[in-house]
Amino acid sequence: MDARRDDTLELKPEVPAVAPDVGTPVILPPVEPQDLPPDAAPLEVRRRRFGFLHLSPINERRWRNFKANRRGYWSLLVFLALFVLSLFAEVIANDRPILVRYKGETLFPIVVDYPEEKFGGFLAVTDYKDPVILNEIQAHGWILWPPIRYSYNSINKDYPRIKGSEGRCLGYPAPPPWATSAELCEADPVQLSRFQAIGNRNWLGTDDQGRDVVARVIYGFRISVLFGLILTILSAAIGVTAGAMQGYFGGRVDLVFQRILEIWSSIPSLYVLIIISAVLVPGFWTLLFILLLFHWVYLVGVVRAEFLRGRNFEYITAARALGLSNIKIMFKHLLPNAMVATLTFLPFKLSGSITALTALDFLGLGLPPGSPSLGELLAQGKNNLQAPWLGLAGFFSIAITLSLLIFIGEAVRDALDPRKTFR
């Protein structure tokens, strides 16, 4: 078996050699792969270091350049950590318990919707924060709650309200408990004990409908990133395909496509959204489809220029002479070279997609009312200037998210630039 093709071949610990002056075998010390510098290690060793990724030498150099940009590398780690945590938002912030032990039976309300009759009630949906249901479960078992006992649409019914400057009890929006020294209004002691429990605290206050701001930020961040990722991936796939066809075939195909793009890109997308929102109720997939109709055109010019530059290279001419199909030449030989410029734009496109959804929600043309949205939180901050925690929570959420993506995009740009090296 050829050792050069075997990525799992291990180096032998001892290699016998013949000394030129004595003629007796000499045992050389073992050579470990980690003792070799990265550029001197064999290709098989370098590929084994990255496991299933099997990075090529040029991609390994790009990854090292990316890690050398500390700001971009740590931004990627922080963004991935926040995104992964938001995927488990139901476990972090929810008005349903994670686990309930009731009369010897183990229940999972976070995944199963139990009727209230199971706990002695009569409603179809169980409100686990109802004092009657809560006391019934605690009398016959125990409850394991998430760290934040509110979902994005949960209303804090235990809020006793605070007294204003004139002594009147104020309603929602409610300030965070650490940001005010106002006196609480009179309430039942049991209600006050539930309100002051750690899990029931509204650490960033409530909005104008009594919903927890922290829970809405967590769910809003998740839906914004998922929307941006799906929109970026789909628009990149369509834009890369269209640009590849234009740049590779050229001639009349390129001319016709360019005229179509000029007409299509001149359509005001905001007016289209206003018209459609007047006819249909805007939702996640409706907004995604509408924005996808206009966002794919931004990558066409980059891919088209790369294909126009590379279609007359010698290796492409050789591929044609070997009889390879146009599709294989385009996507196997030309596209890897064109993807360098495309990948540089993707983090910036992702931030633009998140900004687009936030702007539409801020204008009231985005997700349906009640949906967790950072743009809707900003709109509440604008409408409730007496509650600055609403605007500040939305602003810092958007600012941190976009800053992380911009830092990642800068690191990707520098890592893919062959003219830049890092030490």
C-alpha positions in Angstrom: 0.0 0.0 0.0 1.3 3.4 -0.9 2.1 5.3 2.3 1.5 8.7 0.5 -2.2 7.7 -0.1 -2.8 6.4 3.4 -3.9 9.2 5.7 -4.0 6.9 8.7 -0.5 5.6 8.3 1.5 6.2 11.6 5.2 7.0 11.6 7.4 4.1 12.8 9.0 4.8 16.2 12.4 3.5 15.2 14.1 3.6 11.8 17.2 1.5 11.3 19.9 3.2 9.3 23.5 2.2 8.2 26.3 4.4 9.2 28.6 5.2 6.2 31.8 4.7 8.2 31.1 1.7 10.4 28.5 -0.4 8.5 26.5 -1.4 11.6 22.8 -0.5 12.0 22.2 2.7 14.0 18.8 3.3 15.7 17.6 6.8 15.0 15.4 8.5 17.7 11.6 8.5 17.0 10.2 11.5 15.2 6.8 12.6 16.4 4.4 14.6 14.1 4.0 17.3 16.6 7.8 17.9 16.8 7.8 18.9 13.1 7.1 22.5 12.1 3.8 22.9 10.2 5.5 23.6 6.8 7.9 20.7 7.2 5.4 18.0 8.2 4.3 15.6 5.5 0.9 16.2 3.9 -0.5 13.1 5.5 0.5 14.3 9.0 -0.9 17.8 8.4 -4.2 16.3 7.2 -4.5 14.1 10.2 -4.1 17.1 12.5 -7.5 18.4 11.4 -9.3 15.0 11.5 -12.2 14.7 9.1 -11.7 18.2 7.7 -8.6 17.2 5.6 -7.5 20.7 5.0 -5.2 21.3 2.1 -2.0 23.2 2.7 -3.4 26.5 1.3 -6.5 26.2 3.4 -4.4 25.4 6.4 -2.4 28.6 5.8 -5.7 30.5 5.5 -6.9 29.1 8.8 -3.7 30.0 10.5 -4.0 33.6 9.1 -7.6 33.7 10.4 -6.6 32.6 13.9 -3.8 35.1 13.9 -6.4 37.9 13.7 -7.3 37.6 17.3 -10.2 40.0 17.1 -11.9 38.1 14.3 -11.1 34.7 15.8 -12.6 35.6 19.2 -15.6 37.2 17.6 -16.3 34.0 15.8 -16.1 32.0 19.0 -18.4 34.5 20.9 -20.9 34.6 18.0 -21.0 30.8 17.7 -21.4 30.5 21.5 -24.3 32.9 21.5 -26.0 31.3 18.5 -25.7 27.8 19.9 -27.1 29.0 23.3 -30.0 30.7 21.4 -30.9 27.4 19.7 -31.7 26.1 23.2 -33.8 29.1 24.1 -36.7 26.9 25.3 -34.5 25.4 27.9 -33.1 28.8 29.0 -36.3 30.9 29.0 -39.7 29.3 29.1 -42.9 29.5 31.1 -43.1 25.8 31.1 -41.1 23.6 33.5 -38.3 21.4 32.1 -39.3 18.5 34.4 -42.2 17.8 36.7 -42.5 15.0 39.2 -46.2 14.6 40.0 -47.8 11.8 42.0 -44.9 9.4 41.1 -45.0 10.2 37.4 -42.3 12.1 35.5 -43.6 14.7 33.1 -41.8 16.8 30.5 -44.0 19.9 29.9 -41.2 21.5 27.8 -41.8 19.0 25.0 -45.3 17.6 25.7 -48.4 19.8 26.1 -50.3 18.3 29.0 -54.0 19.3 29.6 -54.8 21.0 32.9 -57.1 18.1 33.9 -54.0 16.1 34.6 -53.4 18.4 37.6 -57.0 18.7 38.7 -58.1 21.5 36.4 -60.4 21.7 33.4 -58.6 23.9 30.8 -57.1 22.5 27.6 -53.7 24.2 28.1 -52.0 24.1 31.5 -50.7 27.4 33.0 -47.9 26.1 35.2 -47.5 29.6 36.8 -51.1 29.6 38.0 -51.0 29.6 41.8 -53.6 26.8 42.0 -51.7 24.5 39.6 -48.4 25.4 41.1 -49.5 24.6 44.7 -51.0 21.3 43.5 -47.8 20.1 41.8 -45.6 21.2 44.7 -47.9 19.4 47.2 -47.5 16.1 45.3 -44.1 16.4 43.8 -41.6 19.0 42.6 -40.8 21.2 39.6 -37.6 21.9 37.7 -37.8 25.4 36.1 -35.6 27.0 33.4 -33.3 29.7 34.6 -35.7 32.3 33.2 -39.3 31.4 33.8 -40.7 33.5 30.9 -41.1 32.8 27.3 -41.1 35.5 24.6 -44.9 36.0 25.0 -45.2 35.4 28.7 -46.8 38.2 30.8 -45.6 38.7 34.3 -48.9 38.5 36.2 -47.2 38.6 39.6 -45.9 42.2 39.0 -47.4 44.3 41.9 -46.5 47.6 40.1 -44.5 50.4 41.5 -45.4 53.8 42.9 -44.7 56.8 40.8 -43.6 60.3 41.9 -47.2 61.2 42.6 -47.8 58.0 44.6 -49.9 56.3 41.9 -49.3 52.7 41.0 -47.7 52.6 37.5 -48.3 49.7 35.0 -46.2 48.4 32.2 -43.5 48.8 31.0 -41.8 47.8 34.3 -38.2 48.8 35.0 -35.5 46.2 36.0 -35.4 45.6 39.8 -31.8 46.8 40.0 -32.5 50.0 38.2 -35.1 51.5 40.4 -35.6 52.2 44.1 -39.3 53.0 43.9 -41.6 51.4 46.4 -43.8 48.5 45.3 -47.5 48.8 45.5 -49.4 46.8 48.1 -50.0 43.2 47.1 -50.6 39.8 48.5 -47.6 38.4 50.4 -47.7 35.2 48.4 -47.7 37.2 45.1 -44.8 39.2 46.3 -42.8 36.1 47.2 -43.4 34.7 43.7 -42.5 38.1 42.1 -39.2 38.3 44.1 -38.1 34.7 43.3 -34.9 34.5 41.3 -36.4 32.8 38.3 -39.3 35.3 38.1 -37.0 38.4 38.1 -37.3 40.6 35.0 -33.6 41.4 34.8 -34.0 43.8 31.9 -37.5 44.9 32.8 -40.7 44.2 30.8 -42.1 45.8 27.7 -45.3 47.7 27.4 -47.3 44.5 27.4 -45.7 43.0 30.5 -43.4 40.5 28.6 -39.9 39.8 29.8 -37.3 41.7 27.8 -34.5 39.1 28.4 -36.6 36.3 26.9 -37.6 38.4 23.9 -33.9 39.3 23.3 -32.9 35.6 23.3 -35.7 34.5 21.0 -35.3 37.6 18.8 -31.6 37.0 18.4 -32.2 33.4 17.3 -34.9 34.3 14.8 -32.8 37.1 13.4 -29.6 35.0 12.9 -31.6 32.1 11.4 -33.4 34.4 9.0 -30.1 36.0 8.0 -28.3 32.6 7.6 -31.1 31.2 5.4 -31.4 34.3 3.3 -27.6 34.6 2.9 -27.2 30.9 1.9 -30.1 30.9 -0.6 -29.1 34.3 -2.1 -25.5 33.2 -2.4 -26.5 29.9 -4.2 -28.7 31.7 -6.7 -26.2 34.6 -7.2 -23.2 32.3 -7.7 -25.1 30.2 -10.2 -26.3 33.2 -12.2 -22.9 34.9 -12.1 -21.1 31.7 -13.2 -23.4 31.3 -16.2 -22.8 34.9 -17.2 -19.1 34.8 -16.8 -18.4 31.4 -18.3 -20.6 31.7 -21.5 -20.3 35.4 -22.0 -21.5 36.9 -25.3 -25.2 37.1 -25.8 -25.9 35.2 -22.5 -24.0 37.8 -20.6 -25.6 40.7 -22.4 -29.2 39.4 -21.9 -28.6 38.6 -18.2 -27.0 42.1 -17.6 -30.1 43.8 -19.0 -32.4 41.7 -16.9 -30.3 42.4 -13.8 -30.4 46.2 -14.5 -34.2 46.1 -14.7 -34.7 43.8 -11.8 -32.3 45.7 -9.4 -34.1 49.0 -10.2 -37.4 47.7 -8.7 -37.9 49.3 -5.2 -38.1 46.3 -2.9 -39.6 48.4 0.0 -42.6 49.3 -2.1 -43.1 45.7 -3.0 -43.0 44.8 0.6 -45.6 47.5 1.5 -47.9 46.2 -1.3 -47.6 42.6 -0.3 -48.0 43.3 3.4 -51.3 45.1 2.6 -52.6 41.9 0.9 -50.9 39.1 2.9 -50.0 38.8 6.6 -46.2 39.0 6.6 -44.5 36.0 8.1 -41.1 34.5 8.4 -41.2 32.6 5.1 -43.1 35.3 3.3 -40.4 37.9 4.2 -37.7 35.4 3.3 -39.1 34.8 -0.2 -39.6 38.5 -0.9 -36.2 39.6 0.3 -34.6 36.6 -1.6 -36.1 38.0 -4.9 -33.9 41.1 -4.6 -30.9 40.0 -2.5 -29.4 37.4 -4.9 -28.3 40.1 -7.4 -25.6 41.5 -5.2 -23.2 38.6 -5.6 -23.7 38.2 -9.4 -21.2 40.9 -10.4 -18.4 39.4 -8.2 -18.8 35.9 -9.5 -19.2 37.1 -13.1 -16.0 39.0 -13.0 -14.1 36.0 -11.6 -15.4 33.7 -14.2 -14.7 36.2 -17.0 -11.1 36.4 -15.8 -10.6 32.7 -15.4 -12.4 31.1 -18.3 -9.4 31.6 -20.7 -6.8 30.2 -18.3 -4.7 27.4 -19.6 -6.1 24.8 -17.2 -9.6 25.6 -18.4 -8.5 25.3 -22.0 -7.0 21.9 -21.2 -10.2 20.8 -19.4 -12.2 21.6 -22.6 -9.7 19.7 -24.7 -10.1 16.7 -22.4 -13.8 16.8 -23.2 -15.2 17.8 -19.8 -18.7 19.2 -19.8 -19.3 22.9 -19.2 -21.1 22.2 -15.9 -18.1 20.2 -14.6 -15.6 22.9 -15.7 -17.7 25.7 -14.1 -18.4 24.1 -10.7 -15.3 21.9 -10.2 -12.5 24.0 -11.7 -13.6 27.6 -12.0 -15.9 27.9 -8.9 -13.2 27.1 -6.2 -11.1 30.1 -7.5 -14.2 32.3 -7.6 -15.3 31.4 -4.1 -12.4 33.3 -2.5 -14.0 36.6 -3.4 -17.5 35.3 -2.6 -16.7 34.0 0.8 -15.3 37.4 1.7 -18.7 39.0 1.2 -20.8 36.4 3.1 -20.3 37.7 6.7 -21.2 41.2 5.5 -24.2 39.8 3.6 -25.3 38.1 6.8 -25.1 41.3 8.8 -27.1 43.1 6.0 -29.8 40.4 6.1 -30.2 40.7 9.9 -30.3 44.5 9.5 -33.0 44.2 6.8 -35.3 42.1 9.1 -34.7 44.5 12.0 -35.6 47.5 9.9 -38.7 45.9 8.6 -39.8 45.0 12.1 -39.1 48.5 13.3 -41.3 49.9 10.5 -44.1 47.4 11.3 -43.7 45.5 7.9 -41.8 42.5 9.3 -42.9 39.6 11.4 -46.5 39.3 12.8 -47.3 41.2 15.9 -46.2 39.4 19.1 -43.3 37.6 17.4 -39.9 38.0 19.2 -38.1 40.6 17.2 -35.2 43.0 18.0 -36.7 45.6 15.6 -40.0 45.5 17.4 -38.1 46.0 20.7 -36.5 49.1 19.2 -39.9 50.4 18.1 -41.2 50.0 21.6 -38.2 51.9 22.9 -39.1 54.7 20.5 -42.7 54.8 21.6 -41.8 54.6 25.3 -39.1 57.1 26.0 -39.9 56.9 29.7 -38.6 53.3 29.6 -35.0 53.6 28.3 -34.3 49.9 29.1 -36.3 48.9 26.0 -34.3 50.9 23.5 -31.0 50.1 25.2 -31.7 46.4 25.2 -32.6 46.3 21.5 -29.7 48.7 20.6 -27.0 46.7 22.3 -28.3 43.4 21.0 -28.1 44.6 17.4 -24.9 46.5 17.9 -23.1 43.5 19.4 -24.4 41.1 16.8 -23.4 43.3 13.9 -20.0 44.2 15.4 -19.1 40.5 15.8 -20.1 39.7 12.2 -18.1 42.7 10.9 -15.0 41.6 12.8 -15.4 38.0 11.5 -15.8 39.4 7.9 -12.6 41.4 8.3 -10.7 38.4 9.5 -12.0 36.2 6.6 -11.0 38.9 4.1 -7.5 39.1 5.5 -7.2 35.3 5.7 -8.2 34.9 2.0 -5.9 37.7 0.8 -2.6 36.1 -0.4 -0.8 39.4 0.0 -1.3 39.5 3.8 0.6 37.3 6.2 0.6 37.2 10.0 3.2 36.2 12.5 
